[in-house]
Amino acid sequence: MNNLTEGEDYYYNEQGYIVLTEKYHLQKGDCCGNGCKHCPYNYKNVPEPKRSELLSLIPDGKAINHITG
């Protein structure tokens, strides 16, 4: 991955997939709509019903609110 730092911008999960971090997403500036594990934008661009499913997995009161628009 170009110009990204492993351990800061991404890591590899147990299955060997690349997982982008919250830091990466905040620098990107918006939700991509893919339902990323560390989305700091409450999945605002993820289509329903997937968005509701993902939001239901966040423990009560733990939703991150970096939505600015």
C-alpha positions, 0 to 999 in steps of 0.5 A, a space after each residue: 500500500 503506497 504511503 501507508 504505514 502498517 500498524 498506523 494506517 492498516 494492519 493484517 487480520 487473522 485471515 490475512 486481509 488488510 484492515 484500514 484503521 480509524 486514523 486512515 479513515 479520518 485522514 481520508 475524510 469520509 465514509 466510503 460506503 463499504 462497511 469498514 470495521 473501523 469506520 469513524 463516520 457511523 457508516 453514513 454511506 453504507 446502503 440499508 439494510 447493511 448500515 442498520 446491521 453494522 450500527 446494531 453491532 456497536 455497543 450502546 453509547 459507543 457510536 463514534 460521531 465524526 460526521 461533519 456533513 
